Amino acid sequence: TVTVEDNINPTAICQDITIQLDGTGNSIITANDIDNGSSDECGFSSSLSTNTFDCDDVGTPVAVIMTVTDPSGNTATCTSMVTVEDNVAPVARCQDFTVTLDDTRTASITPNDIENGSTDACGVDFTLSTVNPDTFGCAEVGPNTVTLEVFDENSNSGTCTAVVTVEDNTSPDAQCNDITVQLNAAGVATIVPADVHAPDADQCGIDFLSIDTNRFDCDDIGDNDVVLTVTYLNGFSVMCTSVVTVEDNIAPDAQCQDIDILLDGTTGVVSIVASDVDAGSTDACGIDSISINQDTFDCTLLGANEVTLTVTDVNGNINTCIATVRVSDDVPPIALCQDITVELHGSSPNSVAIITASDVDAGSTIPCGEPGLLLSKDIFTCSDVGENDIYLIVSNNYGDTDICFLTVTVLDDNPVAVCKDITVELDAGGNVVVDAGAVDNGSSDNCAISSYTLSTTTFSCANIGPNSVTLTVDNINDVEATCGAVINVEDNIAPVVNVIRFVDVELDSSGVGQVSASAFDGGSSDACGISNFAVSRTQFSCQDLGNQQVTITVTDNNQNSASLSSNAVVRDSISPVVSCVTNVIPLADVSSDNVLQSSSDNCGALNLNVEVDTGSIQCTSTSQITTVPVRVTDAANNLASCSVSVDTLCGGVPSSATPSRTPVGSASESPVAGSASESPAAGSASPTPAPSSTAILPGQSPSSTTSPEAVGSSLTRNIFDSQQNFVGRVTLPQTLLGFSVSAVVSSSNAVSSISAVVDLRLFDRNGDEVFEVNQSVSVCFVPNRDADISSVCLGALGDEGYICQDSCLEASDSSLYCGNVSQFNTAYTLLFNHPSQTSPFLCGFVDDIDSISFDSSSSGASSISSGFSILFLLVVTFISCFYI
């Protein structure tokens, strides 16, 4: 058996095609539509992957696969691109539409207004629809054919037509003009509708115009409302109101006539009115007023005068004409008088009063020209004082006269009071009397003065100072005048001083005595009273013992004063307080310097006189204790006493300890807390114990002191002059923070400097000792605060740190700077220098004091005796140990 097989695939050949959608939006193809010559030896059949298309396939080609199958089942495929097109126009459907013109007389439509259900298988794109025409105006009122064009989704278009009926249903807005019209000479004005109609914005046409009033006359002057009616072609009638202003600008007709007038026989004046010269002036609307420019005439206008008549109608129009007014006169004079009162003037006896005719004329007249006036008497003197009857004669230019009578009353004028201010002094009794003539300064009167009177003539102490008075001057006719003056009353009498010549003043326990000024008053007096009783000195001290002259000054209430000397007898009745030493003193050592344990007196221990009576005591070969009296007297010889135990052993020494030596007047030598007997500061040598003391600061008195505790650990040395007299002490506090040097010096000579020889140990900011100064450190002073001082270099803390004041002298590493400082009472900082440092540093303390000496202004040392005390103080403060 032979089996024949066909294993060869057919050949599939495709072609691309374009198809059209039908009216329903669909299209169907067959394999033959795309087959382009497929073949197989045994024959074949064909099938498509898709054969139907619709609107969704328009645009983008669709891939269609054709499968060719032979009878043996062998297959082949090919692909064809099928392009689908829609060329079927949409079906446009229209509807008729009615539109109304708006206020601008226009109307418009849109495609939607005409659209009535247009269709297309693939859909209508109404956004692309148009209608033409789409705008209408007055010319299109009525039916209009328009075309609607619609488009489908594939830009195919279709059209239809519709009828658009345009209607004009909006009432027009008529516009009126306000106008002004003039009345004619007959007083009438007319208008037509077009005069008040404004250009109309309505484009649909006007049929006709009408107004409710078209004639105006004088009664319509001013604003008149006129209603305009506008009828349009579309049948509307619209009204508006116009203001028609009617004016009358036609001047009246002025008519004049000439007249003749006479001056008034009494006043010489005549007046006319406008109607006298008006000859029948007229105006269509009526005359409001007539006036003339001249209505009064007198003698200056005799003859012909042109007068202007002004005619004004009711609407303010004016016209004029000229009339001639002829003026004439024929009147005799009229005499009119008035009484008069006059005062005499001038100095007696030549006082007179003179009058003129015009002074008494009460308006005498003649029609034209000045009347002649003549008085029967015009001069009056002191003999005419009172009423005098005279007459006045009046005449005109033609010799005619008239007479009137009057009374002249003559008065004596007020006197002239003239005053002057004066000054008067009270007498010893405190009174003074002033005559009126003393304040008169030349008062006068026309005729004569009869008296002078002063309002106040007597003055006393109560009137010291200015007093206002009035001077009254009377004349012989009992007429008075006054003036004011000021009388200045003075008290220049000094008070009478009586004093008590000697007044005792007792000193109190502090050595001060007080006395009041009244203690010296012995009955002083003054007429105006005493205001103050003063004494030149009210306080006394121990230095004033005995008789002290004082001055008593008495001042009265008016500051007059007188003085007289008196005497204050200063007494000290208080005995000093003393205690003797309790230890035994060898007879050979007994002196006034070592017998007292303590002493005080209200006048000061330095002024005590100590007497030890050992003259009758003989030394013995054995130790024997005897009591020796000690007498102490103060400067007033007040006595205090005590006794000491004395060992009479010749050349012997008592068994008890030797007493400490305290100069008379020194402070107590008992050690106090914080004294030099305590442990010294770190790094210092142990100092010899010394009594503490207190520095006296600037502004303190020697009796004002500071407690030793406030000073801290210190070294104190007493100061003696060249005669070994105690004059003060120096206290140097031992402290790492600084030191101070102070001294109180009593001297009758000017002391220019103090030199302190000290051992000074210096430390850096770490507390390490840098070097030691064993040489003298000079501290220089001057005896008052107003002069410059030369001192060690002092620095003050400024804006840029510690700086040296003024200039400094060259110095070695073991000495201090030295320079000038202008202010004595300012605290400065001492500046040290060391070669190993680039800048001065601040740290140091006093280790010991070797000696203190004083130099006077003259060369060499001098004896210092008791006298006034002067304070010298230099305070050097180290703020901290740091470099500057």
C-alpha positions in Angstrom: 0.0 0.0 0.0 1.3 3.4 -0.9 0.3 6.2 1.4 0.5 9.6 -0.2 0.8 12.6 2.2 0.7 16.3 1.5 3.0 18.0 4.0 3.5 21.3 2.1 1.9 24.4 3.5 -0.1 26.6 1.2 1.2 30.1 0.3 -0.8 32.9 2.0 -0.5 36.4 0.4 -2.3 39.5 1.9 -2.9 43.0 0.8 -3.8 46.2 2.8 -7.2 47.6 2.1 -9.3 50.7 3.0 -13.0 50.3 3.8 -15.9 52.7 4.3 -18.4 52.6 7.2 -22.1 52.5 6.1 -24.9 54.7 7.3 -25.2 52.6 10.5 -21.5 53.0 11.3 -20.5 49.4 10.4 -18.6 47.5 7.7 -18.0 43.7 6.9 -15.1 42.2 4.8 -14.3 38.7 3.5 -11.1 36.8 2.9 -11.3 37.6 -0.7 -11.1 41.3 0.1 -7.6 40.9 1.4 -6.3 37.8 -0.4 -3.7 38.8 -2.9 -2.9 35.5 -4.7 -2.7 32.8 -2.0 -2.2 29.2 -3.5 -1.8 25.5 -2.8 -1.5 22.6 -5.3 -4.3 20.7 -3.6 -6.6 23.7 -3.1 -7.3 25.7 0.1 -9.8 27.5 2.1 -9.4 30.9 3.9 -10.6 32.5 7.3 -10.0 35.9 8.9 -9.2 36.8 12.5 -11.8 39.6 12.4 -14.2 40.7 9.6 -16.5 43.4 11.2 -15.6 47.1 11.9 -17.4 50.1 13.5 -16.8 53.8 14.4 -14.3 52.8 17.1 -12.0 51.5 14.3 -11.8 54.8 12.4 -8.4 56.3 12.2 -5.8 53.7 13.3 -5.4 50.8 10.8 -6.5 47.4 12.2 -4.3 44.3 11.7 -6.3 41.3 10.3 -4.7 37.8 10.1 -5.8 35.6 7.2 -5.3 31.8 7.6 -5.1 29.6 4.5 -5.7 25.8 5.0 -5.3 23.1 2.4 -7.3 19.8 2.4 -4.5 18.1 4.3 -4.7 20.6 7.1 -1.6 22.4 6.2 -1.9 26.2 7.0 -0.3 29.5 6.3 -1.0 33.0 7.5 -0.5 36.6 6.5 -1.5 40.0 7.9 -3.4 42.8 6.2 -3.8 46.3 7.6 -7.4 47.4 7.2 -8.0 51.2 7.3 -11.5 52.1 8.3 -13.0 55.4 7.1 -16.2 57.3 7.9 -17.3 59.5 5.0 -21.0 59.7 5.8 -22.2 63.2 6.7 -24.3 63.8 9.8 -28.0 64.5 9.5 -28.6 68.2 10.6 -32.0 69.1 12.0 -33.0 72.7 12.7 -35.8 74.6 14.6 -37.1 78.2 14.2 -36.1 80.7 17.0 -37.3 84.1 18.2 -34.8 86.7 19.7 -35.4 90.2 21.2 -33.1 93.2 20.7 -31.5 94.4 24.0 -31.0 98.0 25.2 -28.2 98.5 22.7 -30.5 97.5 20.0 -28.6 94.3 19.2 -29.2 90.5 19.6 -27.2 87.3 19.1 -27.9 83.5 18.9 -25.8 80.3 19.3 -26.0 77.0 17.4 -27.7 75.4 20.4 -30.6 77.9 19.9 -31.3 76.4 16.4 -30.2 72.7 17.0 -33.1 70.3 17.0 -31.6 66.8 17.4 -29.0 66.4 14.6 -27.6 62.8 14.4 -24.7 60.8 13.1 -23.8 57.0 13.4 -20.5 57.9 14.9 -21.8 60.8 17.0 -22.1 64.6 16.5 -19.5 67.0 18.0 -21.7 69.9 18.9 -18.8 72.0 20.0 -17.9 72.5 16.3 -21.4 73.6 15.3 -21.9 77.1 13.7 -24.9 79.2 12.8 -24.8 82.0 10.2 -25.8 84.8 10.7 -25.6 84.9 14.5 -26.0 88.7 15.2 -29.0 91.0 14.5 -29.9 94.7 14.8 -32.8 97.1 14.0 -32.4 96.3 10.3 -33.2 92.6 11.0 -36.4 93.1 13.0 -38.7 90.3 11.6 -38.0 86.8 10.1 -34.4 86.0 9.1 -33.1 82.7 7.5 -30.0 81.2 9.1 -27.9 78.1 8.3 -26.8 75.6 11.0 -23.8 73.5 10.2 -23.0 70.4 12.4 -20.0 68.1 12.4 -19.6 64.5 13.4 -16.7 63.0 15.3 -14.8 62.4 12.0 -15.2 66.0 10.7 -18.0 65.2 8.3 -20.5 68.0 8.2 -24.2 68.6 7.4 -26.4 71.7 7.2 -30.0 72.8 7.7 -31.8 76.1 7.7 -34.2 77.8 10.3 -36.1 81.1 10.6 -35.0 83.5 13.3 -37.6 86.1 14.1 -36.0 89.3 15.6 -38.3 91.4 17.8 -37.8 95.0 19.3 -39.5 95.0 22.7 -37.2 97.4 24.6 -38.5 100.9 25.3 -36.0 103.6 24.1 -34.5 106.1 26.5 -35.3 109.6 25.2 -32.8 112.4 26.1 -33.7 116.1 26.6 -31.6 119.3 26.5 -32.0 122.2 28.9 -32.1 125.5 27.0 -32.3 129.2 27.7 -34.5 131.5 25.7 -34.8 135.3 25.6 -38.0 137.3 25.6 -38.4 139.7 22.7 -39.3 143.4 23.0 -43.0 142.3 23.3 -42.1 140.0 26.2 -42.7 136.8 24.3 -40.5 133.7 23.4 -41.4 130.5 21.5 -39.6 127.1 21.0 -40.1 123.9 18.9 -39.6 120.2 20.0 -36.3 119.9 18.3 -34.9 122.7 20.5 -35.1 120.5 23.6 -34.5 117.0 22.0 -30.9 115.6 22.5 -29.4 113.3 19.9 -31.1 109.9 20.3 -29.0 106.7 20.7 -32.0 104.5 19.5 -31.1 103.0 16.1 -34.5 101.7 15.2 -35.9 105.2 14.2 -38.1 108.0 15.4 -41.6 108.6 14.1 -42.3 112.2 15.5 -41.6 114.7 18.4 -44.0 116.8 20.5 -43.7 119.2 23.6 -46.4 120.3 26.1 -45.4 124.1 26.1 -43.9 126.1 23.3 -44.7 129.8 24.3 -43.3 131.9 27.2 -43.9 135.4 28.5 -42.9 137.7 31.4 -44.7 135.4 33.8 -42.4 132.6 32.9 -39.1 134.3 33.8 -36.8 131.7 35.3 -36.8 127.9 35.0 -39.8 126.1 33.4 -40.2 122.3 33.0 -41.2 121.3 29.4 -42.2 117.7 28.7 -40.9 116.2 25.4 -42.6 113.1 23.9 -40.6 111.0 21.4 -42.6 108.4 19.3 -40.4 105.7 17.7 -41.0 103.6 14.5 -41.4 100.5 16.6 -44.5 102.1 18.3 -42.9 103.1 21.6 -43.6 106.6 23.0 -41.1 107.9 25.6 -41.1 111.2 27.5 -38.4 113.3 29.1 -38.3 116.7 30.8 -36.3 119.7 29.7 -35.7 122.9 31.8 -36.3 125.9 29.7 -34.9 129.0 31.3 -36.6 132.2 30.3 -34.7 135.4 30.5 -35.6 139.1 30.0 -32.5 141.0 28.7 -34.5 143.9 27.1 -33.7 147.2 28.9 -36.7 149.4 29.9 -37.5 152.6 28.0 -36.3 155.5 30.3 -38.0 158.9 29.8 -36.9 162.2 31.6 -38.3 165.7 32.2 -36.6 169.0 33.3 -37.7 170.7 36.5 -37.2 174.0 38.6 -36.8 174.0 42.4 -36.2 176.5 45.3 -33.9 176.1 48.3 -35.6 175.8 51.7 -35.8 179.1 53.4 -34.7 177.7 56.8 -32.0 175.1 56.0 -30.9 176.4 52.6 -31.4 172.9 51.3 -34.0 171.3 49.0 -34.6 167.6 48.1 -36.3 165.9 45.1 -37.3 162.3 44.3 -36.9 160.3 41.1 -40.6 160.6 40.1 -40.0 164.4 39.9 -38.0 164.0 36.8 -39.6 160.7 35.4 -41.6 161.4 32.2 -43.3 157.9 31.9 -40.6 155.3 31.6 -42.0 151.8 30.5 -41.0 148.1 30.2 -42.8 145.1 28.7 -42.4 143.1 31.9 -42.8 146.0 34.3 -40.6 148.6 36.1 -39.2 147.6 39.5 -37.6 150.9 40.6 -36.5 154.4 39.5 -33.7 156.4 41.2 -31.6 159.5 40.7 -28.0 160.2 41.3 -28.6 163.6 43.0 -31.5 164.3 45.3 -30.3 167.1 47.6 -29.3 170.6 46.5 -27.8 173.6 48.4 -26.2 176.9 47.7 -23.2 175.2 46.0 -25.6 173.9 43.3 -27.4 177.1 42.4 -28.3 177.1 38.7 -28.7 174.2 36.2 -27.7 170.7 37.4 -27.8 167.5 35.3 -29.5 164.6 37.1 -29.4 161.0 35.9 -32.6 159.0 36.2 -32.0 155.2 36.4 -34.9 152.9 35.5 -34.7 149.2 36.5 -37.2 146.7 35.3 -38.5 143.7 37.3 -35.8 141.5 35.8 -32.9 143.8 36.7 -32.4 145.4 33.2 -31.3 149.0 33.6 -31.6 152.2 31.4 -31.0 155.9 32.1 -31.8 159.3 30.9 -30.7 162.8 31.8 -32.9 165.6 33.4 -32.0 169.2 34.1 -32.7 170.5 37.6 -32.5 174.3 38.0 -31.9 175.5 41.6 -32.5 179.0 43.0 -32.6 180.7 46.5 -34.1 183.8 48.2 -33.9 183.4 52.1 -32.9 185.9 55.0 -30.4 184.8 57.8 -31.5 183.0 61.0 -29.6 183.6 64.3 -29.3 180.6 66.7 -27.3 180.7 70.0 -26.3 178.3 72.7 -25.1 178.9 76.3 -21.5 178.0 77.1 -19.3 177.3 80.2 -15.6 178.2 80.1 -12.7 177.8 82.5 -10.1 180.4 83.3 -6.5 179.4 82.1 -3.1 180.8 82.9 -1.4 181.9 86.1 -2.8 184.4 88.5 -3.3 187.4 88.1 -3.3 186.9 84.3 -5.9 184.1 84.1 -8.4 184.6 81.3 -11.0 182.7 79.2 -11.5 183.7 75.6 -14.4 182.6 73.4 -15.2 182.9 69.7 -18.6 183.4 67.9 -18.4 179.8 66.6 -18.2 178.6 70.3 -21.7 179.9 70.9 -23.3 179.6 67.4 -26.0 176.9 67.5 -26.3 176.7 63.7 -27.1 180.2 62.5 -27.7 180.1 58.7 -28.2 182.0 55.5 -29.3 180.1 52.4 -26.1 180.7 50.5 -22.6 181.6 51.8 -21.2 181.9 55.3 -23.1 184.2 57.7 -21.3 187.0 59.5 -21.0 186.4 63.3 -20.2 189.0 65.9 -20.1 188.7 69.8 -20.9 191.5 72.2 -18.1 190.2 74.6 -15.4 187.5 74.1 -12.8 188.0 77.0 -13.4 187.0 80.6 -11.2 187.2 83.8 -11.3 186.2 87.5 -13.7 189.1 88.1 -16.2 187.4 85.7 -16.4 184.1 87.5 -20.1 183.2 87.4 -22.9 183.9 84.7 -22.5 186.6 82.1 -25.3 187.5 79.5 -24.1 188.5 76.0 -25.6 188.3 72.4 -24.6 187.2 68.9 -25.3 189.2 65.7 -25.7 187.1 62.4 -25.7 188.8 58.9 -25.9 187.6 55.3 -24.2 188.8 52.1 -27.0 191.3 51.5 -26.7 193.2 54.9 -29.6 191.5 56.5 -29.1 190.6 60.2 -30.6 188.6 63.1 -29.8 188.5 66.8 -29.8 185.8 69.6 -28.9 186.0 73.3 -26.9 183.5 75.4 -25.2 183.0 78.9 -21.5 182.5 79.4 -20.7 180.8 82.7 -17.0 181.4 83.8 -15.4 178.8 86.1 -12.1 178.9 88.0 -10.1 175.9 86.7 -9.0 173.2 89.1 -5.7 174.0 90.8 -2.7 171.9 89.6 -1.4 169.8 92.5 2.2 168.7 92.1 3.9 166.4 94.6 7.3 165.0 95.3 8.5 161.9 97.2 10.6 162.6 100.3 12.6 160.6 102.8 12.4 161.4 106.5 14.2 160.0 109.5 12.7 159.0 112.9 14.0 160.8 115.9 15.5 159.1 118.9 12.0 158.6 120.2 10.9 156.8 117.1 8.7 159.6 115.7 8.6 162.3 113.0 6.1 164.9 111.9 5.9 166.0 108.2 4.5 169.4 107.1 2.3 169.5 103.9 4.7 171.9 102.3 7.5 169.3 102.4 5.8 167.2 99.7 4.5 170.2 97.6 6.5 170.5 94.4 5.1 173.7 92.9 1.3 173.4 92.9 -0.5 176.3 91.2 -4.0 177.8 90.5 -5.4 180.3 87.9 -6.5 182.7 90.6 -5.0 181.8 94.0 -4.4 178.8 96.3 -6.1 179.1 99.8 -4.7 176.0 101.6 -2.5 172.8 101.5 -3.6 169.6 103.4 -1.6 166.4 103.9 -3.5 163.1 104.5 -0.9 161.8 107.1 1.6 164.0 109.0 2.8 161.8 111.9 4.9 158.7 111.4 6.5 156.2 113.8 8.4 152.9 113.9 5.3 151.2 112.5 5.7 153.2 109.3 9.2 152.3 108.4 9.5 152.1 104.6 7.4 153.8 101.9 4.1 155.4 102.9 1.6 156.7 100.4 0.1 160.1 101.2 -2.3 162.5 99.5 -1.7 166.3 99.2 -5.0 168.3 98.8 -4.7 171.8 97.3 -7.7 174.3 97.6 -8.1 177.6 95.6 -10.1 180.7 96.6 -13.1 179.5 94.7 -13.3 176.3 96.8 -12.1 174.1 93.9 -9.6 171.4 95.0 -7.0 169.1 93.4 -5.0 166.2 94.8 -1.7 164.4 94.0 0.0 161.4 95.6 3.4 161.2 97.1 5.5 158.5 98.9 7.1 159.4 102.2 9.9 157.0 102.9 10.4 156.7 106.6 13.9 155.6 107.8 15.3 154.6 111.2 19.0 155.4 111.2 19.4 155.6 115.0 21.6 152.9 116.2 20.5 150.9 119.4 22.0 151.8 122.8 24.3 148.9 123.8 24.7 148.0 127.5 26.7 144.9 128.4 27.9 143.0 131.4 31.7 143.5 131.4 32.8 140.0 132.7 30.9 136.7 132.2 32.2 133.4 133.5 32.5 130.4 131.1 33.1 127.0 132.7 34.8 124.2 130.7 33.0 120.8 130.7 34.5 117.3 130.9 35.4 117.4 127.2 37.2 120.7 127.6 34.6 122.8 125.9 32.6 125.8 127.4 29.5 127.3 125.9 28.0 130.7 126.6 24.9 132.4 125.1 24.8 136.0 123.8 22.1 136.9 126.3 24.5 136.3 129.2 26.3 139.5 128.2 23.1 141.7 127.8 23.1 144.5 130.3 19.9 146.2 129.2 20.4 147.3 125.6 17.5 149.3 124.0 16.2 150.8 120.8 13.1 152.9 120.1 12.0 150.5 117.3 12.9 147.3 119.0 15.9 144.9 119.0 16.0 142.0 116.5 19.3 140.4 117.4 21.8 140.3 120.2 25.0 138.5 119.1 28.3 137.8 120.6 31.4 137.2 118.4 32.2 133.9 120.1 30.1 131.5 122.1 32.4 128.4 122.4 35.7 128.2 124.2 38.3 125.4 124.8 41.3 124.7 127.0 43.5 127.0 124.9 41.2 129.9 125.9 41.7 129.7 129.7 41.6 133.1 131.2 40.1 136.4 130.0 39.0 136.3 126.3 37.7 139.5 124.8 34.5 139.3 122.8 32.4 141.7 120.8 28.7 142.2 121.6 26.7 143.4 118.6 23.1 144.7 119.0 21.0 145.0 115.8 17.6 146.7 115.9 14.5 145.8 113.8 15.7 148.1 111.0 19.2 146.6 110.8 21.0 149.5 112.6 23.7 148.0 114.8 26.1 149.0 117.5 28.9 147.0 119.2 30.7 147.0 122.5 33.4 144.8 123.9 33.0 142.5 126.8 35.0 139.7 128.4 34.5 136.0 128.7 36.4 134.6 131.7 37.2 130.9 130.7 37.6 128.7 133.8 38.6 125.0 134.1 37.6 123.6 137.5 37.9 119.9 136.6 40.9 118.1 138.0 42.8 115.6 135.9 42.4 111.8 136.4 45.7 110.0 137.0 46.9 106.6 138.3 50.5 105.8 139.2 52.4 102.7 138.2 52.1 99.8 140.7 55.6 98.4 140.3 58.6 99.5 142.4 60.9 102.0 140.7 64.6 102.4 141.7 65.2 105.8 143.2 67.7 106.7 140.6 65.2 106.0 137.8 62.4 108.0 139.2 61.3 110.8 136.8 58.1 112.4 135.7 58.2 110.3 132.6 57.8 106.9 134.2 55.6 107.3 137.3 52.2 107.4 135.7 50.3 104.3 134.6 47.6 106.4 132.9 46.5 110.1 132.9 43.7 112.1 131.4 42.3 115.6 131.6 39.5 117.4 129.9 42.2 119.7 128.5 44.4 116.9 127.3 47.1 114.8 128.9 49.9 116.4 126.9 49.4 119.6 128.9 49.8 118.0 132.4 52.6 118.9 134.7 53.9 115.9 136.7 55.9 116.6 139.9 57.6 113.7 141.9 59.0 114.9 145.2 62.1 112.8 145.9 64.3 115.6 147.1 64.2 114.6 150.7 64.7 110.9 150.1 68.3 109.5 150.4 69.4 106.3 148.9 70.1 103.5 151.3 72.5 100.6 151.5 69.7 98.2 151.7 66.6 97.8 149.7 63.8 99.8 151.3 60.4 100.6 149.8 59.0 104.0 150.4 56.0 105.8 149.0 56.6 108.9 147.0 53.7 111.3 146.3 53.1 112.3 142.6 51.3 115.6 142.0 49.8 116.2 138.6 48.4 119.7 137.6 46.7 120.8 134.4 47.0 124.2 132.8 44.4 125.6 135.1 46.3 124.3 138.1 43.6 121.8 139.0 45.4 119.1 141.1 45.3 115.3 141.0 47.7 113.0 142.9 48.7 109.4 143.4 51.8 107.7 144.8 54.5 105.3 143.6 56.6 102.8 145.4 60.3 103.7 145.3 63.2 101.4 146.2 65.8 103.6 147.9 68.7 101.1 147.4 71.6 103.0 146.1 72.3 101.8 142.5 69.9 98.9 143.2 67.2 97.3 141.0 63.8 96.4 142.4 62.9 92.7 142.4 59.8 93.3 140.3 59.8 93.7 136.4 60.8 96.9 134.9 57.7 98.9 134.0 57.0 99.8 130.4 57.8 103.3 129.4 54.9 105.4 128.2 55.5 109.0 127.3 53.0 111.4 128.8 50.1 111.8 126.5 50.6 108.5 124.5 47.8 106.1 123.9 47.5 102.9 125.9 50.2 100.4 125.0 48.2 97.3 125.8 48.4 95.0 122.8 45.1 94.5 120.9 43.8 91.8 118.7 45.4 92.0 115.3 48.6 93.8 116.6 52.1 93.0 115.4 52.5 90.6 118.4 50.4 88.1 116.5 51.7 85.9 113.7 53.1 87.9 110.8 52.0 87.5 107.2 53.4 84.7 105.1 56.9 85.3 103.9 57.7 88.1 106.4 60.3 88.1 109.2 58.9 88.0 112.7 58.6 91.6 113.7 59.3 93.0 117.1 56.0 93.4 119.0 54.9 97.0 119.0 51.9 98.9 120.3 49.1 99.2 117.9 47.9 102.5 116.6 45.2 103.9 114.4 45.7 105.9 111.2 44.0 109.3 110.9 42.3 109.5 107.6 41.7 112.7 105.5 38.7 114.6 106.9 39.1 113.2 110.4 40.2 115.2 113.4 43.0 113.8 115.5 40.4 112.8 118.1 38.4 110.8 115.5 40.0 107.4 115.2 39.5 104.0 113.8 39.7 100.8 115.9 42.9 98.8 115.5 41.0 95.8 114.4 40.0 97.6 111.2 43.6 98.0 110.3 44.6 94.3 110.5 48.1 93.0 111.2 50.3 96.0 111.4 53.7 97.4 112.4 53.7 100.6 114.5 56.5 102.9 115.4 56.4 106.0 117.5 57.8 109.2 116.0 60.2 111.5 118.0 61.8 114.8 117.0 65.5 115.5 117.3 65.1 116.2 121.0 63.4 112.9 121.5 60.0 114.5 122.1 57.1 112.3 121.0 55.2 113.9 118.0 53.2 111.0 116.5 53.4 107.5 115.1 53.4 105.6 111.9 51.3 102.5 111.3 52.0 100.1 108.5 49.5 97.2 108.1 51.1 93.8 107.2 49.0 92.5 104.4 49.5 91.0 101.0 46.9 93.4 99.7 48.8 96.7 100.3 50.0 99.0 102.9 49.4 102.6 104.2 51.7 105.2 105.8 50.3 107.8 108.0 51.8 110.4 110.4 50.5 113.2 112.5 53.1 115.9 112.9 52.9 118.8 115.3 55.4 121.5 114.3 55.7 125.2 114.3 57.9 125.0 111.2 56.8 124.0 107.7 57.6 120.4 107.2 58.4 119.6 103.6 59.0 115.8 103.6 59.0 112.6 105.6 61.4 109.8 104.8 60.5 106.3 105.9 63.2 103.6 105.8 61.5 100.3 105.5 62.2 96.7 104.5 59.8 96.0 101.6 59.2 92.5 100.4 57.6 92.1 97.0 55.7 89.1 95.5 54.4 88.2 92.1 50.8 87.1 91.4 51.6 83.5 92.2 52.8 84.4 95.7 56.5 83.8 94.9 58.9 86.4 96.3 60.6 88.3 93.6 63.1 90.6 95.3 63.5 92.5 98.5 64.1 96.2 98.9 66.4 97.0 101.8 67.1 100.6 100.9 65.3 103.7 101.9 61.9 104.2 100.3 61.2 108.0 100.3 57.7 109.1 100.8 57.4 112.8 100.3 54.7 115.2 101.4 53.8 118.9 101.6 52.0 120.5 104.5 48.6 121.2 102.7 46.3 119.7 100.2 46.3 122.6 97.8 49.9 122.3 96.7 51.6 119.7 94.4 53.4 116.8 96.1 56.5 114.9 95.0 56.0 111.2 95.8 56.8 107.8 94.7 55.3 107.0 91.3 51.6 106.6 91.8 49.2 105.1 89.4 45.4 105.2 89.0 43.0 102.8 87.4 42.0 104.3 84.1 40.1 103.1 81.0 43.2 101.2 79.7 44.3 99.8 83.1 46.7 101.1 85.7 48.7 104.1 84.3 51.3 106.2 86.0 50.4 109.8 86.8 52.5 112.4 84.9 56.1 111.3 84.2 58.4 109.0 86.2 62.1 109.2 86.8 64.6 106.5 85.8 65.0 103.9 88.5 67.0 100.7 89.2 65.4 97.4 89.9 65.7 97.9 93.7 64.0 101.2 93.8 60.6 102.6 93.1 59.4 105.0 90.5 59.3 108.6 91.5 57.2 111.4 89.9 54.7 114.2 90.5 51.0 113.9 91.5 48.8 117.0 91.5 46.0 115.7 93.8 46.8 114.9 97.4 43.4 113.6 98.5 43.1 110.9 95.8 43.9 107.2 96.5 46.6 106.0 94.1 48.3 102.6 93.5 52.0 102.2 94.0 53.7 100.8 90.8 56.8 98.6 91.2 59.2 97.6 88.5 61.5 94.5 88.0 63.9 93.8 85.2 62.5 90.4 84.6 59.1 91.7 83.8 57.9 93.8 80.9 55.5 95.8 82.9 55.1 96.9 86.5 53.3 94.5 88.9 51.2 95.1 92.0 52.0 93.1 95.1 53.9 93.7 98.3 53.9 94.1 102.1 55.9 95.9 104.7 58.2 93.6 106.6 59.7 96.1 109.1 60.3 99.7 109.7 63.8 100.9 110.5 63.3 104.6 111.1 61.2 107.6 110.4 62.7 111.1 110.1 61.4 114.6 109.3 62.9 117.4 107.3 61.8 121.0 107.6 61.8 123.5 104.8 65.2 124.7 105.9 68.3 122.5 105.6 68.9 119.8 108.1 66.7 118.5 110.9 65.1 121.0 113.3 63.5 120.8 116.6 59.8 120.2 116.6 57.9 122.0 119.3 54.3 122.0 120.2 52.1 124.0 117.8 49.4 123.4 115.2 48.8 119.9 113.9 49.1 119.0 110.2 47.8 115.7 108.7 49.9 113.9 106.1 48.5 110.7 104.6 49.4 108.5 101.7 47.3 105.5 101.1 48.6 102.9 98.6 46.1 100.2 97.8 46.9 96.9 95.9 43.7 95.7 94.4 45.2 92.3 93.6 48.5 90.7 92.5 48.5 91.0 88.8 50.6 92.5 86.0 49.5 95.8 84.3 
